[in-house]
Amino acid sequence: MSVSGNCEVCATGGVSHTCSRCAQLVCEKHFDDETDLCVECLSAVGGGPGGERQPQNTPDGVDTYRF
């Protein structure tokens, strides 16, 4: 399927991808090929540069607690 129009994140032309989570039409700059997510969904699920993911509901990204 061919898509056309403006990127829903930056409102510029050149839409080339559709987010698999929210179905936004986004440009190459605002799409992560590895996860098939737009940058907004990637940050919502805890993604970061290089595919690093932080656990949700942890203060300051801490994922290990010692008692």
PQR file with spaces between the fields and no chain letter, atoms N, CA, C, O and H, PARSE charges and radii, in Angstrom:
ATOM       1  N    MET     1       0.839   -1.179    0.000 -0.4000 1.5000
ATOM       2  CA   MET     1       0.000    0.000    0.000 -0.0000 2.0000
ATOM       3  C    MET     1       0.879    1.234    0.000  0.5500 1.7000
ATOM       4  O    MET     1       1.830    1.325    0.776 -0.5500 1.4000
ATOM       5  N    SER     2       0.575    2.154   -0.839 -0.4000 1.5000
ATOM       6  CA   SER     2       1.298    3.402   -0.930 -0.0000 2.0000
ATOM       7  C    SER     2       0.647    4.439   -0.023  0.5500 1.7000
ATOM       8  O    SER     2      -0.578    4.562    0.016 -0.5500 1.4000
ATOM       9  H    SER     2      -0.198    2.081   -1.470  0.4000 1.0000
ATOM      10  N    VAL     3       1.472    5.181    0.701 -0.4000 1.5000
ATOM      11  CA   VAL     3       0.946    6.237    1.564 -0.0000 2.0000
ATOM      12  C    VAL     3       1.452    7.577    1.066  0.5500 1.7000
ATOM      13  O    VAL     3       2.558    7.676    0.536 -0.5500 1.4000
ATOM      14  H    VAL     3       2.467    5.082    0.668  0.4000 1.0000
ATOM      15  N    SER     4       0.646    8.596    1.238 -0.4000 1.5000
ATOM      16  CA   SER     4       1.068    9.934    0.857 -0.0000 2.0000
ATOM      17  C    SER     4       0.499   10.920    1.862  0.5500 1.7000
ATOM      18  O    SER     4      -0.482   10.633    2.548 -0.5500 1.4000
ATOM      19  H    SER     4      -0.253    8.515    1.669  0.4000 1.0000
ATOM      20  N    GLY     5       1.120   12.072    1.939 -0.4000 1.5000
ATOM      21  CA   GLY     5       0.678   13.098    2.872 -0.0000 2.0000
ATOM      22  C    GLY     5       1.833   13.575    3.722  0.5500 1.7000
ATOM      23  O    GLY     5       3.000   13.345    3.404 -0.5500 1.4000
ATOM      24  H    GLY     5       1.917   12.305    1.382  0.4000 1.0000
ATOM      25  N    ASN     6       1.488   14.249    4.815 -0.4000 1.5000
ATOM      26  CA   ASN     6       2.490   14.796    5.715 -0.0000 2.0000
ATOM      27  C    ASN     6       2.690   13.896    6.924  0.5500 1.7000
ATOM      28  O    ASN     6       1.767   13.209    7.362 -0.5500 1.4000
ATOM      29  H    ASN     6       0.540   14.436    5.073  0.4000 1.0000
ATOM      30  N    CYS     7       3.894   13.909    7.452 -0.4000 1.5000
ATOM      31  CA   CYS     7       4.222   13.179    8.666 -0.0000 2.0000
ATOM      32  C    CYS     7       3.360   13.724    9.808  0.5500 1.7000
ATOM      33  O    CYS     7       3.244   14.937    9.976 -0.5500 1.4000
ATOM      34  H    CYS     7       4.644   14.467    7.096  0.4000 1.0000
ATOM      35  N    GLU     8       2.763   12.833   10.584 -0.4000 1.5000
ATOM      36  CA   GLU     8       1.885   13.251   11.672 -0.0000 2.0000
ATOM      37  C    GLU     8       2.650   13.706   12.909  0.5500 1.7000
ATOM      38  O    GLU     8       2.041   14.191   13.863 -0.5500 1.4000
ATOM      39  H    GLU     8       2.858   11.847   10.448  0.4000 1.0000
ATOM      40  N    VAL     9       3.979   13.559   12.911 -0.4000 1.5000
ATOM      41  CA   VAL     9       4.792   14.031   14.026 -0.0000 2.0000
ATOM      42  C    VAL     9       5.347   15.422   13.723  0.5500 1.7000
ATOM      43  O    VAL     9       5.219   16.331   14.544 -0.5500 1.4000
ATOM      44  H    VAL     9       4.474   13.165   12.136  0.4000 1.0000
ATOM      45  N    CYS    10       5.960   15.593   12.554 -0.4000 1.5000
ATOM      46  CA   CYS    10       6.603   16.870   12.235 -0.0000 2.0000
ATOM      47  C    CYS    10       5.854   17.693   11.190  0.5500 1.7000
ATOM      48  O    CYS    10       6.242   18.827   10.912 -0.5500 1.4000
ATOM      49  H    CYS    10       6.064   14.855   11.887  0.4000 1.0000
ATOM      50  N    ALA    11       4.795   17.147   10.610 -0.4000 1.5000
ATOM      51  CA   ALA    11       3.943   17.843    9.635 -0.0000 2.0000
ATOM      52  C    ALA    11       4.666   18.233    8.348  0.5500 1.7000
ATOM      53  O    ALA    11       4.255   19.171    7.664 -0.5500 1.4000
ATOM      54  H    ALA    11       4.480   16.226   10.836  0.4000 1.0000
ATOM      55  N    THR    12       5.738   17.520    8.016 -0.4000 1.5000
ATOM      56  CA   THR    12       6.401   17.749    6.733 -0.0000 2.0000
ATOM      57  C    THR    12       6.068   16.602    5.801  0.5500 1.7000
ATOM      58  O    THR    12       5.531   15.582    6.232 -0.5500 1.4000
ATOM      59  H    THR    12       6.072   16.759    8.572  0.4000 1.0000
ATOM      60  N    GLY    13       6.378   16.759    4.549 -0.4000 1.5000
ATOM      61  CA   GLY    13       6.089   15.722    3.565 -0.0000 2.0000
ATOM      62  C    GLY    13       7.025   14.537    3.690  0.5500 1.7000
ATOM      63  O    GLY    13       7.891   14.510    4.564 -0.5500 1.4000
ATOM      64  H    GLY    13       6.815   17.588    4.199  0.4000 1.0000
ATOM      65  N    GLY    14       6.853   13.575    2.829 -0.4000 1.5000
ATOM      66  CA   GLY    14       7.752   12.440    2.799 -0.0000 2.0000
ATOM      67  C    GLY    14       7.350   11.281    3.690  0.5500 1.7000
ATOM      68  O    GLY    14       8.214   10.585    4.224 -0.5500 1.4000
ATOM      69  H    GLY    14       6.149   13.598    2.118  0.4000 1.0000
ATOM      70  N    VAL    15       6.063   11.061    3.858 -0.4000 1.5000
ATOM      71  CA   VAL    15       5.603    9.929    4.663 -0.0000 2.0000
ATOM      72  C    VAL    15       6.057    8.635    4.004  0.5500 1.7000
ATOM      73  O    VAL    15       5.819    8.413    2.817 -0.5500 1.4000
ATOM      74  H    VAL    15       5.361   11.625    3.424  0.4000 1.0000
ATOM      75  N    SER    16       6.715    7.782    4.790 -0.4000 1.5000
ATOM      76  CA   SER    16       7.193    6.528    4.226 -0.0000 2.0000
ATOM      77  C    SER    16       6.888    5.317    5.102  0.5500 1.7000
ATOM      78  O    SER    16       7.167    4.187    4.701 -0.5500 1.4000
ATOM      79  H    SER    16       6.908    7.962    5.755  0.4000 1.0000
ATOM      80  N    HIS    17       6.322    5.528    6.289 -0.4000 1.5000
ATOM      81  CA   HIS    17       6.061    4.414    7.199 -0.0000 2.0000
ATOM      82  C    HIS    17       4.744    4.614    7.944  0.5500 1.7000
ATOM      83  O    HIS    17       4.241    5.731    8.067 -0.5500 1.4000
ATOM      84  H    HIS    17       6.095    6.446    6.615  0.4000 1.0000
ATOM      85  N    THR    18       4.200    3.501    8.437 -0.4000 1.5000
ATOM      86  CA   THR    18       3.022    3.521    9.289 -0.0000 2.0000
ATOM      87  C    THR    18       3.383    2.801   10.583  0.5500 1.7000
ATOM      88  O    THR    18       3.873    1.671   10.547 -0.5500 1.4000
ATOM      89  H    THR    18       4.609    2.593    8.337  0.4000 1.0000
ATOM      90  N    CYS    19       3.150    3.433   11.709 -0.4000 1.5000
ATOM      91  CA   CYS    19       3.447    2.843   13.007 -0.0000 2.0000
ATOM      92  C    CYS    19       2.550    1.634   13.236  0.5500 1.7000
ATOM      93  O    CYS    19       1.342    1.702   13.009 -0.5500 1.4000
ATOM      94  H    CYS    19       2.753    4.350   11.738  0.4000 1.0000
ATOM      95  N    SER    20       3.133    0.536   13.683 -0.4000 1.5000
ATOM      96  CA   SER    20       2.364   -0.681   13.913 -0.0000 2.0000
ATOM      97  C    SER    20       1.552   -0.632   15.203  0.5500 1.7000
ATOM      98  O    SER    20       0.697   -1.489   15.427 -0.5500 1.4000
ATOM      99  H    SER    20       4.114    0.481   13.868  0.4000 1.0000
ATOM     100  N    ARG    21       1.809    0.363   16.054 -0.4000 1.5000
ATOM     101  CA   ARG    21       1.077    0.478   17.321 -0.0000 2.0000
ATOM     102  C    ARG    21      -0.082    1.459   17.230  0.5500 1.7000
ATOM     103  O    ARG    21      -1.196    1.140   17.646 -0.5500 1.4000
ATOM     104  H    ARG    21       2.504    1.060   15.871  0.4000 1.0000
ATOM     105  N    CYS    22       0.167    2.654   16.687 -0.4000 1.5000
ATOM     106  CA   CYS    22      -0.867    3.704   16.672 -0.0000 2.0000
ATOM     107  C    CYS    22      -1.367    4.028   15.269  0.5500 1.7000
ATOM     108  O    CYS    22      -2.335    4.774   15.121 -0.5500 1.4000
ATOM     109  H    CYS    22       1.072    2.913   16.349  0.4000 1.0000
ATOM     110  N    ALA    23      -0.732    3.489   14.248 -0.4000 1.5000
ATOM     111  CA   ALA    23      -1.099    3.677   12.842 -0.0000 2.0000
ATOM     112  C    ALA    23      -0.873    5.099   12.328  0.5500 1.7000
ATOM     113  O    ALA    23      -1.461    5.486   11.318 -0.5500 1.4000
ATOM     114  H    ALA    23       0.054    2.883   14.368  0.4000 1.0000
ATOM     115  N    GLN    24      -0.030    5.881   13.004 -0.4000 1.5000
ATOM     116  CA   GLN    24       0.325    7.200   12.484 -0.0000 2.0000
ATOM     117  C    GLN    24       1.179    7.046   11.232  0.5500 1.7000
ATOM     118  O    GLN    24       1.986    6.122   11.132 -0.5500 1.4000
ATOM     119  H    GLN    24       0.448    5.566   13.824  0.4000 1.0000
ATOM     120  N    LEU    25       1.000    7.942   10.292 -0.4000 1.5000
ATOM     121  CA   LEU    25       1.843    7.999    9.103 -0.0000 2.0000
ATOM     122  C    LEU    25       3.010    8.910    9.429  0.5500 1.7000
ATOM     123  O    LEU    25       2.814   10.078    9.765 -0.5500 1.4000
ATOM     124  H    LEU    25       0.344    8.693   10.373  0.4000 1.0000
ATOM     125  N    VAL    26       4.233    8.380    9.331 -0.4000 1.5000
ATOM     126  CA   VAL    26       5.404    9.149    9.729 -0.0000 2.0000
ATOM     127  C    VAL    26       6.518    9.066    8.695  0.5500 1.7000
ATOM     128  O    VAL    26       6.564    8.147    7.877 -0.5500 1.4000
ATOM     129  H    VAL    26       4.392    7.431    9.058  0.4000 1.0000
ATOM     130  N    CYS    27       7.417   10.050    8.749 -0.4000 1.5000
ATOM     131  CA   CYS    27       8.569   10.086    7.847 -0.0000 2.0000
ATOM     132  C    CYS    27       9.673    9.176    8.394  0.5500 1.7000
ATOM     133  O    CYS    27       9.565    8.648    9.501 -0.5500 1.4000
ATOM     134  H    CYS    27       7.380   10.797    9.413  0.4000 1.0000
ATOM     135  N    GLU    28      10.714    9.006    7.615 -0.4000 1.5000
ATOM     136  CA   GLU    28      11.842    8.151    7.986 -0.0000 2.0000
ATOM     137  C    GLU    28      12.486    8.609    9.296  0.5500 1.7000
ATOM     138  O    GLU    28      12.923    7.783   10.097 -0.5500 1.4000
ATOM     139  H    GLU    28      10.801    9.434    6.716  0.4000 1.0000
ATOM     140  N    LYS    29      12.544    9.922    9.512 -0.4000 1.5000
ATOM     141  CA   LYS    29      13.179   10.491   10.698 -0.0000 2.0000
ATOM     142  C    LYS    29      12.441   10.108   11.984  0.5500 1.7000
ATOM     143  O    LYS    29      13.062    9.992   13.041 -0.5500 1.4000
ATOM     144  H    LYS    29      12.189   10.593    8.861  0.4000 1.0000
ATOM     145  N    HIS    30      11.147    9.915   11.905 -0.4000 1.5000
ATOM     146  CA   HIS    30      10.332    9.648   13.092 -0.0000 2.0000
ATOM     147  C    HIS    30       9.838    8.205   13.171  0.5500 1.7000
ATOM     148  O    HIS    30       8.778    7.935   13.736 -0.5500 1.4000
ATOM     149  H    HIS    30      10.642   10.009   11.047  0.4000 1.0000
ATOM     150  N    PHE    31      10.608    7.287   12.605 -0.4000 1.5000
ATOM     151  CA   PHE    31      10.226    5.874   12.598 -0.0000 2.0000
ATOM     152  C    PHE    31      11.421    5.019   12.969  0.5500 1.7000
ATOM     153  O    PHE    31      12.534    5.273   12.508 -0.5500 1.4000
ATOM     154  H    PHE    31      11.469    7.507   12.146  0.4000 1.0000
ATOM     155  N    ASP    32      11.206    4.009   13.795 -0.4000 1.5000
ATOM     156  CA   ASP    32      12.261    3.079   14.175 -0.0000 2.0000
ATOM     157  C    ASP    32      12.040    1.770   13.426  0.5500 1.7000
ATOM     158  O    ASP    32      11.076    1.055   13.699 -0.5500 1.4000
ATOM     159  H    ASP    32      10.303    3.802   14.170  0.4000 1.0000
ATOM     160  N    ASP    33      12.932    1.450   12.477 -0.4000 1.5000
ATOM     161  CA   ASP    33      12.799    0.244   11.650 -0.0000 2.0000
ATOM     162  C    ASP    33      12.858   -1.035   12.478  0.5500 1.7000
ATOM     163  O    ASP    33      12.184   -2.015   12.161 -0.5500 1.4000
ATOM     164  H    ASP    33      13.715    2.031   12.255  0.4000 1.0000
ATOM     165  N    GLU    34      13.654   -1.028   13.525 -0.4000 1.5000
ATOM     166  CA   GLU    34      13.848   -2.232   14.329 -0.0000 2.0000
ATOM     167  C    GLU    34      12.563   -2.675   15.043  0.5500 1.7000
ATOM     168  O    GLU    34      12.300   -3.871   15.167 -0.5500 1.4000
ATOM     169  H    GLU    34      14.202   -0.232   13.782  0.4000 1.0000
ATOM     170  N    THR    35      11.774   -1.712   15.507 -0.4000 1.5000
ATOM     171  CA   THR    35      10.562   -2.037   16.266 -0.0000 2.0000
ATOM     172  C    THR    35       9.270   -1.803   15.493  0.5500 1.7000
ATOM     173  O    THR    35       8.199   -2.199   15.953 -0.5500 1.4000
ATOM     174  H    THR    35      11.988   -0.741   15.407  0.4000 1.0000
ATOM     175  N    ASP    36       9.351   -1.168   14.326 -0.4000 1.5000
ATOM     176  CA   ASP    36       8.171   -0.773   13.539 -0.0000 2.0000
ATOM     177  C    ASP    36       7.267    0.191   14.295  0.5500 1.7000
ATOM     178  O    ASP    36       6.048    0.164   14.127 -0.5500 1.4000
ATOM     179  H    ASP    36      10.221   -0.847   13.952  0.4000 1.0000
ATOM     180  N    LEU    37       7.866    1.050   15.133 -0.4000 1.5000
ATOM     181  CA   LEU    37       7.117    2.030   15.910 -0.0000 2.0000
ATOM     182  C    LEU    37       7.559    3.445   15.555  0.5500 1.7000
ATOM     183  O    LEU    37       8.704    3.679   15.169 -0.5500 1.4000
ATOM     184  H    LEU    37       8.856    1.072   15.269  0.4000 1.0000
ATOM     185  N    CYS    38       6.613    4.392   15.698 -0.4000 1.5000
ATOM     186  CA   CYS    38       6.978    5.797   15.552 -0.0000 2.0000
ATOM     187  C    CYS    38       7.723    6.216   16.822  0.5500 1.7000
ATOM     188  O    CYS    38       7.697    5.498   17.821 -0.5500 1.4000
ATOM     189  H    CYS    38       5.683    4.202   16.012  0.4000 1.0000
ATOM     190  N    VAL    39       8.380    7.363   16.787 -0.4000 1.5000
ATOM     191  CA   VAL    39       9.165    7.804   17.939 -0.0000 2.0000
ATOM     192  C    VAL    39       8.288    8.051   19.168  0.5500 1.7000
ATOM     193  O    VAL    39       8.746    7.864   20.296 -0.5500 1.4000
ATOM     194  H    VAL    39       8.401    7.946   15.976  0.4000 1.0000
ATOM     195  N    GLU    40       7.039    8.469   18.966 -0.4000 1.5000
ATOM     196  CA   GLU    40       6.146    8.703   20.098 -0.0000 2.0000
ATOM     197  C    GLU    40       5.800    7.394   20.803  0.5500 1.7000
ATOM     198  O    GLU    40       5.831    7.333   22.032 -0.5500 1.4000
ATOM     199  H    GLU    40       6.668    8.621   18.050  0.4000 1.0000
ATOM     200  N    CYS    41       5.474    6.359   20.054 -0.4000 1.5000
ATOM     201  CA   CYS    41       5.164    5.053   20.656 -0.0000 2.0000
ATOM     202  C    CYS    41       6.415    4.427   21.256  0.5500 1.7000
ATOM     203  O    CYS    41       6.344    3.778   22.299 -0.5500 1.4000
ATOM     204  H    CYS    41       5.448    6.408   19.055  0.4000 1.0000
ATOM     205  N    LEU    42       7.556    4.617   20.607 -0.4000 1.5000
ATOM     206  CA   LEU    42       8.802    4.072   21.116 -0.0000 2.0000
ATOM     207  C    LEU    42       9.119    4.650   22.489  0.5500 1.7000
ATOM     208  O    LEU    42       9.548    3.923   23.385 -0.5500 1.4000
ATOM     209  H    LEU    42       7.613    5.144   19.759  0.4000 1.0000
ATOM     210  N    SER    43       8.910    5.947   22.660 -0.4000 1.5000
ATOM     211  CA   SER    43       9.162    6.545   23.968 -0.0000 2.0000
ATOM     212  C    SER    43       8.093    6.133   24.982  0.5500 1.7000
ATOM     213  O    SER    43       8.384    6.026   26.173 -0.5500 1.4000
ATOM     214  H    SER    43       8.561    6.537   21.932  0.4000 1.0000
ATOM     215  N    ALA    44       6.870    5.902   24.525 -0.4000 1.5000
ATOM     216  CA   ALA    44       5.794    5.487   25.433 -0.0000 2.0000
ATOM     217  C    ALA    44       6.027    4.081   25.986  0.5500 1.7000
ATOM     218  O    ALA    44       5.640    3.794   27.119 -0.5500 1.4000
ATOM     219  H    ALA    44       6.634    5.989   23.557  0.4000 1.0000
ATOM     220  N    VAL    45       6.648    3.211   25.208 -0.4000 1.5000
ATOM     221  CA   VAL    45       6.904    1.851   25.684 -0.0000 2.0000
ATOM     222  C    VAL    45       8.291    1.725   26.310  0.5500 1.7000
ATOM     223  O    VAL    45       8.716    0.630   26.678 -0.5500 1.4000
ATOM     224  H    VAL    45       6.962    3.445   24.288  0.4000 1.0000
ATOM     225  N    GLY    46       8.989    2.845   26.428 -0.4000 1.5000
ATOM     226  CA   GLY    46      10.277    2.840   27.104 -0.0000 2.0000
ATOM     227  C    GLY    46      11.459    2.582   26.212  0.5500 1.7000
ATOM     228  O    GLY    46      12.512    2.164   26.694 -0.5500 1.4000
ATOM     229  H    GLY    46       8.644    3.735   26.129  0.4000 1.0000
ATOM     230  N    GLY    47      11.320    2.817   24.931 -0.4000 1.5000
ATOM     231  CA   GLY    47      12.428    2.601   24.012 -0.0000 2.0000
ATOM     232  C    GLY    47      13.388    3.766   24.034  0.5500 1.7000
ATOM     233  O    GLY    47      13.031    4.882   24.414 -0.5500 1.4000
ATOM     234  H    GLY    47      10.464    3.156   24.540  0.4000 1.0000
ATOM     235  N    GLY    48      14.584    3.497   23.632 -0.4000 1.5000
ATOM     236  CA   GLY    48      15.585    4.542   23.571 -0.0000 2.0000
ATOM     237  C    GLY    48      16.513    4.307   22.405  0.5500 1.7000
ATOM     238  O    GLY    48      16.291    3.387   21.618 -0.5500 1.4000
ATOM     239  H    GLY    48      14.873    2.591   23.324  0.4000 1.0000
ATOM     240  N    PRO    49      17.533    5.105   22.276 -0.5600 1.5000
ATOM     241  CA   PRO    49      18.489    4.925   21.194  0.2800 2.0000
ATOM     242  C    PRO    49      19.108    3.537   21.236  0.5500 1.7000
ATOM     243  O    PRO    49      19.496    3.054   22.299 -0.5500 1.4000
ATOM     244  N    GLY    50      19.197    2.907   20.088 -0.4000 1.5000
ATOM     245  CA   GLY    50      19.789    1.584   20.013 -0.0000 2.0000
ATOM     246  C    GLY    50      18.879    0.471   20.494  0.5500 1.7000
ATOM     247  O    GLY    50      19.331   -0.651   20.723 -0.5500 1.4000
ATOM     248  H    GLY    50      18.882    3.300   19.224  0.4000 1.0000
ATOM     249  N    GLY    51      17.605    0.773   20.646 -0.4000 1.5000
ATOM     250  CA   GLY    51      16.656   -0.245   21.068 -0.0000 2.0000
ATOM     251  C    GLY    51      16.669   -0.540   22.552  0.5500 1.7000
ATOM     252  O    GLY    51      16.056   -1.513   22.990 -0.5500 1.4000
ATOM     253  H    GLY    51      17.237    1.684   20.460  0.4000 1.0000
ATOM     254  N    GLU    52      17.362    0.288   23.348 -0.4000 1.5000
ATOM     255  CA   GLU    52      17.389    0.070   24.790 -0.0000 2.0000
ATOM     256  C    GLU    52      16.014    0.356   25.361  0.5500 1.7000
ATOM     257  O    GLU    52      15.380    1.349   25.004 -0.5500 1.4000
ATOM     258  H    GLU    52      17.861    1.079   22.992  0.4000 1.0000
ATOM     259  N    ARG    53      15.560   -0.505   26.239 -0.4000 1.5000
ATOM     260  CA   ARG    53      14.255   -0.317   26.857 -0.0000 2.0000
ATOM     261  C    ARG    53      14.399   -0.272   28.355  0.5500 1.7000
ATOM     262  O    ARG    53      15.083   -1.109   28.945 -0.5500 1.4000
ATOM     263  H    ARG    53      16.075   -1.311   26.529  0.4000 1.0000
ATOM     264  N    GLN    54      13.760    0.700   28.977 -0.4000 1.5000
ATOM     265  CA   GLN    54      13.759    0.811   30.421 -0.0000 2.0000
ATOM     266  C    GLN    54      12.490    0.189   30.969  0.5500 1.7000
ATOM     267  O    GLN    54      11.420    0.396   30.396 -0.5500 1.4000
ATOM     268  H    GLN    54      13.205    1.380   28.498  0.4000 1.0000
ATOM     269  N    PRO    55      12.563   -0.555   32.043 -0.5600 1.5000
ATOM     270  CA   PRO    55      11.357   -1.118   32.639  0.2800 2.0000
ATOM     271  C    PRO    55      10.403   -0.010   33.068  0.5500 1.7000
ATOM     272  O    PRO    55      10.832    1.048   33.527 -0.5500 1.4000
ATOM     273  N    GLN    56       9.121   -0.259   32.916 -0.4000 1.5000
ATOM     274  CA   GLN    56       8.121    0.719   33.302 -0.0000 2.0000
ATOM     275  C    GLN    56       7.915    0.672   34.813  0.5500 1.7000
ATOM     276  O    GLN    56       8.190   -0.343   35.454 -0.5500 1.4000
ATOM     277  H    GLN    56       8.772   -1.119   32.543  0.4000 1.0000
ATOM     278  N    ASN    57       7.435    1.765   35.370 -0.4000 1.5000
ATOM     279  CA   ASN    57       7.119    1.875   36.794 -0.0000 2.0000
ATOM     280  C    ASN    57       8.327    1.676   37.701  0.5500 1.7000
ATOM     281  O    ASN    57       8.196    1.110   38.786 -0.5500 1.4000
ATOM     282  H    ASN    57       7.212    2.589   34.850  0.4000 1.0000
ATOM     283  N    THR    58       9.485    2.127   37.277 -0.4000 1.5000
ATOM     284  CA   THR    58      10.667    2.077   38.122 -0.0000 2.0000
ATOM     285  C    THR    58      11.234    3.481   38.207  0.5500 1.7000
ATOM     286  O    THR    58      11.331    4.162   37.186 -0.5500 1.4000
ATOM     287  H    THR    58       9.592    2.587   36.395  0.4000 1.0000
ATOM     288  N    PRO    59      11.608    3.933   39.388 -0.5600 1.5000
ATOM     289  CA   PRO    59      12.142    5.286   39.528  0.2800 2.0000
ATOM     290  C    PRO    59      13.508    5.423   38.878  0.5500 1.7000
ATOM     291  O    PRO    59      14.396    4.598   39.092 -0.5500 1.4000
ATOM     292  N    ASP    60      13.664    6.459   38.093 -0.4000 1.5000
ATOM     293  CA   ASP    60      14.942    6.800   37.471 -0.0000 2.0000
ATOM     294  C    ASP    60      15.569    5.662   36.679  0.5500 1.7000
ATOM     295  O    ASP    60      16.793    5.599   36.564 -0.5500 1.4000
ATOM     296  H    ASP    60      12.943    7.129   37.919  0.4000 1.0000
ATOM     297  N    GLY    61      14.761    4.764   36.132 -0.4000 1.5000
ATOM     298  CA   GLY    61      15.279    3.690   35.320 -0.0000 2.0000
ATOM     299  C    GLY    61      15.927    2.566   36.104  0.5500 1.7000
ATOM     300  O    GLY    61      16.540    1.682   35.505 -0.5500 1.4000
ATOM     301  H    GLY    61      13.767    4.815   36.225  0.4000 1.0000
ATOM     302  N    VAL    62      15.812    2.572   37.424 -0.4000 1.5000
ATOM     303  CA   VAL    62      16.402    1.524   38.261 -0.0000 2.0000
ATOM     304  C    VAL    62      15.625    0.238   38.029  0.5500 1.7000
ATOM     305  O    VAL    62      14.397    0.230   38.122 -0.5500 1.4000
ATOM     306  H    VAL    62      15.315    3.291   37.910  0.4000 1.0000
ATOM     307  N    ASP    63      16.324   -0.848   37.728 -0.4000 1.5000
ATOM     308  CA   ASP    63      15.627   -2.104   37.497 -0.0000 2.0000
ATOM     309  C    ASP    63      16.064   -3.210   38.455  0.5500 1.7000
ATOM     310  O    ASP    63      15.601   -4.346   38.346 -0.5500 1.4000
ATOM     311  H    ASP    63      17.321   -0.842   37.651  0.4000 1.0000
ATOM     312  N    THR    64      16.948   -2.884   39.386 -0.4000 1.5000
ATOM     313  CA   THR    64      17.398   -3.867   40.359 -0.0000 2.0000
ATOM     314  C    THR    64      17.299   -3.269   41.754  0.5500 1.7000
ATOM     315  O    THR    64      17.771   -2.160   42.002 -0.5500 1.4000
ATOM     316  H    THR    64      17.324   -1.961   39.474  0.4000 1.0000
ATOM     317  N    TYR    65      16.693   -4.001   42.640 -0.4000 1.5000
ATOM     318  CA   TYR    65      16.576   -3.569   44.031 -0.0000 2.0000
ATOM     319  C    TYR    65      17.251   -4.598   44.925  0.5500 1.7000
ATOM     320  O    TYR    65      17.109   -5.801   44.709 -0.5500 1.4000
ATOM     321  H    TYR    65      16.309   -4.902   42.438  0.4000 1.0000
ATOM     322  N    ARG    66      17.983   -4.129   45.922 -0.4000 1.5000
ATOM     323  CA   ARG    66      18.639   -5.029   46.866 -0.0000 2.0000
ATOM     324  C    ARG    66      18.064   -4.787   48.240  0.5500 1.7000
ATOM     325  O    ARG    66      17.911   -3.642   48.665 -0.5500 1.4000
ATOM     326  H    ARG    66      18.099   -3.151   46.097  0.4000 1.0000
ATOM     327  N    PHE    67      17.743   -5.867   48.937 -0.4000 1.5000
ATOM     328  CA   PHE    67      17.172   -5.764   50.271 -0.0000 2.0000
ATOM     329  C    PHE    67      18.092   -6.399   51.285  0.5500 1.7000
ATOM     330  O    PHE    67      17.783   -6.414   52.476 -0.5500 1.4000
ATOM     331  H    PHE    67      17.868   -6.797   48.591  0.4000 1.0000
